[in-house]
Amino acid sequence: MEKITQLKQAIQRLNEADAKSMLLLLLVNSSLNEEKLQDIRQSILKFGDKPKTRDVQTMHIVFGESPAGSLKAAFRNTDYTNTEDIIMLPTNFSIGPLKDLHKVSGIEARFEWFQERYNSEDDGLQLYKSSMFDIVEKIKNIPPHQHIVIWTCQNAHEQTGLRLVLAMLENKLNPVFVLDTYTAFHEIYTLPHLAEDNYPRSSGEVSSEDLLSFYEQYDLRPLQQAKRQILCAEGLRMLADDDYLIRSWEHHELWQNTNEDCDDAFIIACAKRLEKEEGNKKFRKSARLIGEVMGHMEQYRGDEWIEYRLRCLIKQGVFMHKGDLKAMRYYEVRLPDAT
């Protein structure tokens, strides 16, 4: 009698999704032996013992801390706090190896690649590695009843992320929706003075108010199966290939490159333009040049990558420097007089 009471109490604590899963299991297994029945009883007790959670109906997947923070702010003080959840992938997918990123070995390899190139004064890279383990598992374990919204934009970082996530969702039947913040902006804001040609370059540039408007006003439709299969296949190829390290987004397509120095010429051009505009060859804070590069660069790379390439150019003698190269705030740069 005590076991029946415990089972009854556990059933009452089940949320709707868990209850439906248990019912489906019972219907599928119409001829159950005592062993299977005992397994189901134990499963019910296990789920029923879980603390009561929100009834998450939609899982949002975003790429980077900035859009994740803005989306959380957008949902704050709304009913979405009860029905929506967010998974944030904390890395820039336009650079670095992607092979086996859905596995521990791939995450370790990508971490080591960045560790060899980036100056990190804190434990940011280590936190990235540990969080990626959890995030990949969370994506793989999204419950079948939840809708999935993948936020992206017209840049290599988020477009690569879109394909990688779809590859990780290869065997899942969840409805998937893709919300492109660039497309949403230009469809919702039709006034000429608002529709800037290159805005937004990334979802991180969009305000929380606009993200909420996009989610509520943009005509979201499930990703068609044929399109989903194509993007998934591209993601699977990325997860299987370790040759390409740099990705660009041009003419609505991803282009992959093996050369780490593909942005160097642009960095040098920005330095020359600064010197011409300001009329001198003085040393400038490296952060000043890095900001100039990021402000004019069509591709979305991130300041850490530009700073790494700047240090490479210093080692090659393309730039002169003074100060300590351990972090961008500690040194200044300029082009040699003969440049």
C-alpha positions as CSV (number, residue, x, y, z in Angstrom):
1,M,0.0,0.0,0.0
2,E,2.9,2.3,0.8
3,K,4.4,1.7,-2.6
4,I,1.1,2.6,-4.3
5,T,0.9,5.8,-2.3
6,Q,4.4,6.7,-3.3
7,L,3.7,6.0,-6.9
8,K,0.5,8.0,-6.9
9,Q,2.3,11.0,-5.3
10,A,5.1,10.7,-7.9
11,I,2.6,10.7,-10.8
12,Q,1.0,13.8,-9.4
13,R,4.4,15.6,-9.4
14,L,5.1,14.7,-13.1
15,N,4.9,17.6,-15.5
16,E,2.9,17.3,-18.7
17,A,5.9,16.3,-20.9
18,D,7.1,13.6,-18.6
19,A,3.5,12.2,-18.2
20,K,3.0,12.1,-22.0
21,S,6.3,10.2,-22.4
22,M,5.3,7.6,-19.8
23,L,1.9,7.2,-21.5
24,L,3.5,6.7,-24.9
25,L,5.8,4.1,-23.4
26,L,2.8,2.2,-22.0
27,L,0.9,2.4,-25.3
28,V,3.8,1.2,-27.4
29,N,4.6,-1.7,-25.0
30,S,1.0,-3.1,-24.9
31,S,2.2,-6.5,-23.7
32,L,4.3,-5.8,-20.7
33,N,5.9,-8.3,-18.4
34,E,6.4,-7.6,-14.7
35,E,10.1,-6.6,-15.3
36,K,9.1,-3.9,-17.8
37,L,6.3,-2.7,-15.5
38,Q,8.8,-2.4,-12.7
39,D,11.1,-0.3,-14.9
40,I,8.3,2.1,-15.7
41,R,7.4,2.4,-12.0
42,Q,11.0,3.3,-11.2
43,S,11.1,5.8,-14.1
44,I,7.9,7.5,-12.8
45,L,9.3,7.7,-9.3
46,K,12.6,9.1,-10.7
47,F,10.8,11.8,-12.7
48,G,8.4,12.5,-9.9
49,D,11.2,13.2,-7.4
50,K,12.6,15.9,-9.6
51,P,12.0,19.4,-8.3
52,K,9.2,21.2,-10.2
53,T,10.6,23.0,-13.2
54,R,9.3,25.5,-15.7
55,D,7.2,24.1,-18.6
56,V,9.7,25.0,-21.3
57,Q,8.1,24.8,-24.7
58,T,10.8,26.5,-26.8
59,M,14.6,26.2,-26.7
60,H,16.5,29.1,-28.1
61,I,20.1,28.6,-29.4
62,V,22.3,31.7,-29.8
63,F,25.9,32.2,-30.6
64,G,27.8,34.4,-28.2
65,E,27.4,36.0,-24.8
66,S,26.1,39.4,-26.1
67,P,23.0,38.1,-28.0
68,A,22.3,35.6,-25.2
69,G,22.3,38.4,-22.6
70,S,20.1,40.6,-24.8
71,L,17.6,37.7,-25.4
72,K,17.4,37.0,-21.6
73,A,16.7,40.7,-21.1
74,A,14.1,40.6,-23.8
75,F,12.2,37.8,-22.1
76,R,12.5,39.3,-18.6
77,N,9.2,40.4,-17.1
78,T,7.2,38.6,-19.7
79,D,5.4,35.3,-19.8
80,Y,8.3,33.9,-21.8
81,T,10.2,33.4,-18.6
82,N,8.0,30.4,-18.0
83,T,8.0,28.9,-21.5
84,E,11.4,29.7,-23.1
85,D,14.9,28.6,-22.3
86,I,18.3,29.7,-23.9
87,I,21.4,27.7,-24.8
88,M,24.4,29.9,-25.6
89,L,27.5,28.7,-27.5
90,P,30.4,30.8,-26.2
91,T,32.8,30.8,-29.1
92,N,33.4,32.5,-32.5
93,F,32.9,29.9,-35.2
94,S,34.4,32.0,-38.0
95,I,37.8,30.9,-36.8
96,G,39.5,27.8,-35.5
97,P,39.2,24.0,-36.0
98,L,35.8,22.4,-35.9
99,K,36.6,18.7,-36.3
100,D,34.7,16.6,-33.8
101,L,33.5,19.6,-31.9
102,H,30.5,17.5,-30.8
103,K,32.9,15.2,-29.0
104,V,35.3,15.7,-26.1
105,S,38.3,15.2,-28.4
106,G,37.2,18.0,-30.7
107,I,36.5,20.5,-27.9
108,E,40.0,19.7,-26.4
109,A,41.6,20.3,-29.8
110,R,39.9,23.6,-30.4
111,F,40.8,24.7,-26.9
112,E,44.4,23.9,-27.4
113,W,44.4,25.8,-30.8
114,F,43.2,29.0,-29.1
115,Q,45.5,28.5,-26.1
116,E,48.5,28.6,-28.5
117,R,47.4,31.8,-30.1
118,Y,45.4,34.0,-27.7
119,N,46.7,36.0,-24.7
120,S,44.4,35.1,-21.8
121,E,45.0,36.8,-18.5
122,D,42.1,35.0,-16.8
123,D,40.6,31.6,-17.0
124,G,38.3,32.5,-19.9
125,L,39.5,29.8,-22.2
126,Q,39.3,27.1,-19.5
127,L,35.8,28.2,-18.7
128,Y,35.0,28.0,-22.5
129,K,36.2,24.5,-22.7
130,S,34.3,23.2,-19.6
131,S,31.1,25.0,-20.7
132,M,31.3,23.6,-24.2
133,F,31.2,20.0,-22.8
134,D,27.9,20.8,-21.0
135,I,26.4,22.8,-23.9
136,V,26.9,20.1,-26.5
137,E,25.3,17.6,-24.2
138,K,22.4,19.9,-23.5
139,I,21.8,20.3,-27.3
140,K,21.8,16.6,-27.8
141,N,19.4,16.1,-24.9
142,I,16.7,18.6,-25.9
143,P,13.4,16.9,-25.2
144,P,11.4,15.9,-28.3
145,H,8.3,18.0,-27.4
146,Q,10.3,21.3,-27.4
147,H,10.5,23.6,-30.4
148,I,13.9,24.9,-31.3
149,V,14.7,28.5,-32.5
150,I,18.2,29.0,-33.8
151,W,19.2,32.7,-33.9
152,T,21.6,33.6,-36.7
153,C,22.7,36.5,-38.8
154,Q,24.6,37.2,-42.1
155,N,28.1,36.4,-40.9
156,A,30.3,33.3,-40.9
157,H,30.3,32.9,-37.1
158,E,26.5,32.5,-36.8
159,Q,26.0,30.8,-40.1
160,T,28.6,28.2,-39.2
161,G,27.0,27.8,-35.8
162,L,23.6,27.2,-37.4
163,R,25.0,24.3,-39.5
164,L,26.9,22.8,-36.6
165,V,23.8,22.8,-34.4
166,L,21.7,21.3,-37.1
167,A,24.3,18.5,-37.4
168,M,24.1,17.9,-33.7
169,L,20.3,17.7,-34.1
170,E,20.6,15.3,-37.0
171,N,18.5,12.5,-35.5
172,K,16.0,14.7,-33.7
173,L,12.5,15.3,-35.0
174,N,11.9,18.6,-33.1
175,P,10.5,21.4,-35.2
176,V,13.4,23.8,-35.9
177,F,12.9,27.5,-36.7
178,V,15.7,29.8,-37.9
179,L,15.5,33.5,-37.0
180,D,18.0,35.6,-39.0
181,T,18.3,38.9,-37.3
182,Y,19.6,40.7,-40.4
183,T,16.6,39.5,-42.5
184,A,14.1,40.2,-39.7
185,F,15.4,43.8,-39.3
186,H,15.2,44.6,-43.0
187,E,11.7,43.1,-43.3
188,I,10.3,44.7,-40.2
189,Y,12.0,48.1,-40.5
190,T,11.2,49.1,-44.0
191,L,11.8,52.9,-43.7
192,P,14.9,53.9,-45.7
193,H,16.6,55.7,-42.8
194,L,16.3,52.7,-40.6
195,A,17.3,50.0,-43.0
196,E,21.1,50.5,-43.0
197,D,22.6,48.2,-45.6
198,N,25.1,46.5,-43.3
199,Y,23.1,46.5,-40.1
200,P,23.1,44.3,-38.1
201,R,26.4,42.5,-38.8
202,S,25.8,40.2,-35.9
203,S,22.9,39.4,-33.5
204,G,25.0,40.8,-30.8
205,E,24.5,44.3,-32.2
206,V,20.7,44.1,-31.9
207,S,18.9,45.5,-28.8
208,S,16.8,43.4,-26.5
209,E,13.8,45.4,-27.5
210,D,14.4,44.6,-31.2
211,L,15.0,40.9,-30.5
212,L,11.7,40.7,-28.7
213,S,10.0,42.4,-31.7
214,F,11.6,40.0,-34.1
215,Y,10.5,37.0,-32.1
216,E,6.9,38.3,-31.9
217,Q,6.5,39.9,-35.3
218,Y,8.7,37.9,-37.7
219,D,6.9,35.2,-39.7
220,L,8.6,32.2,-38.2
221,R,8.1,28.9,-40.0
222,P,9.6,25.5,-39.4
223,L,12.7,24.9,-41.4
224,Q,11.8,22.9,-44.5
225,Q,13.1,19.3,-44.3
226,A,15.1,19.6,-47.6
227,K,16.8,22.8,-46.4
228,R,17.4,21.3,-43.0
229,Q,19.1,18.3,-44.6
230,I,21.4,20.5,-46.7
231,L,22.5,22.6,-43.8
232,C,22.9,19.6,-41.6
233,A,25.1,17.9,-44.3
234,E,27.3,21.0,-44.4
235,G,27.6,20.9,-40.6
236,L,28.6,17.2,-40.7
237,R,31.3,17.9,-43.2
238,M,32.7,20.7,-41.0
239,L,32.7,18.3,-38.0
240,A,34.6,15.7,-40.1
241,D,37.2,18.1,-41.7
242,D,40.2,19.5,-39.9
243,D,41.8,21.4,-42.8
244,Y,39.9,24.7,-42.8
245,L,40.5,27.2,-40.1
246,I,39.1,30.6,-41.3
247,R,35.5,31.1,-42.5
248,S,34.0,34.0,-44.4
249,W,30.4,34.8,-45.4
250,E,30.1,36.2,-48.9
251,H,27.2,36.3,-51.4
252,H,25.1,34.3,-48.9
253,E,27.6,31.4,-48.9
254,L,30.2,30.2,-46.5
255,W,33.8,30.2,-47.8
256,Q,36.5,28.3,-45.9
257,N,40.2,29.1,-45.9
258,T,43.3,27.3,-44.7
259,N,45.4,30.5,-44.4
260,E,45.5,32.2,-41.0
261,D,47.0,35.3,-42.6
262,C,44.0,36.1,-44.8
263,D,43.1,39.2,-42.8
264,D,46.6,40.6,-42.5
265,A,46.4,42.9,-45.6
266,F,43.3,44.5,-44.2
267,I,44.9,45.2,-40.8
268,I,47.9,46.9,-42.6
269,A,45.5,48.9,-44.8
270,C,43.7,50.2,-41.7
271,A,47.0,51.2,-40.1
272,K,48.0,53.1,-43.2
273,R,44.6,54.9,-43.4
274,L,44.9,55.9,-39.7
275,E,48.3,57.4,-40.3
276,K,47.1,59.3,-43.4
277,E,44.0,60.6,-41.7
278,E,45.9,61.7,-38.5
279,G,49.0,62.9,-40.5
280,N,51.7,61.2,-38.4
281,K,53.5,58.0,-37.7
282,K,53.3,58.0,-34.0
283,F,52.8,54.9,-31.9
284,R,49.2,54.2,-31.2
285,K,47.5,51.9,-28.6
286,S,47.1,48.5,-30.2
287,A,43.4,48.6,-29.1
288,R,43.0,51.8,-31.2
289,L,44.1,49.9,-34.3
290,I,42.2,46.8,-33.4
291,G,39.0,48.9,-33.0
292,E,39.6,50.5,-36.4
293,V,39.9,47.1,-38.0
294,M,36.8,45.7,-36.4
295,G,34.8,48.8,-37.3
296,H,35.6,48.6,-41.0
297,M,35.9,44.8,-41.5
298,E,33.0,43.2,-43.3
299,Q,33.7,39.8,-41.7
300,Y,32.9,39.1,-38.1
301,R,36.1,37.9,-36.4
302,G,36.4,39.3,-32.9
303,D,39.1,41.5,-31.2
304,E,41.1,38.5,-29.9
305,W,41.7,37.2,-33.4
306,I,42.7,40.6,-34.7
307,E,45.1,41.1,-31.8
308,Y,46.6,37.7,-32.5
309,R,47.2,38.6,-36.1
310,L,48.7,41.9,-35.1
311,R,51.2,40.2,-32.8
312,C,52.1,37.9,-35.8
313,L,52.7,40.9,-37.9
314,I,54.9,42.4,-35.2
315,K,57.0,39.2,-35.1
316,Q,57.4,39.4,-38.9
317,G,58.6,43.0,-38.7
318,V,55.6,44.5,-40.4
319,F,54.8,46.6,-37.4
320,M,57.0,48.2,-34.8
321,H,55.9,48.1,-31.1
322,K,56.8,49.3,-27.7
323,G,55.5,47.8,-24.5
324,D,54.6,44.3,-23.3
325,L,52.8,42.0,-25.8
326,K,51.1,40.0,-23.1
327,A,47.8,41.9,-23.6
328,M,46.6,44.6,-26.1
329,R,46.4,47.3,-23.4
330,Y,50.1,47.0,-22.6
331,Y,51.6,47.9,-26.0
332,E,51.5,50.4,-28.8
333,V,52.2,49.9,-32.5
334,R,53.0,51.8,-35.7
335,L,54.3,51.0,-39.2
336,P,58.0,51.5,-40.0
337,D,58.9,54.7,-41.7
338,A,59.7,53.0,-45.0
339,T,56.2,51.5,-45.2
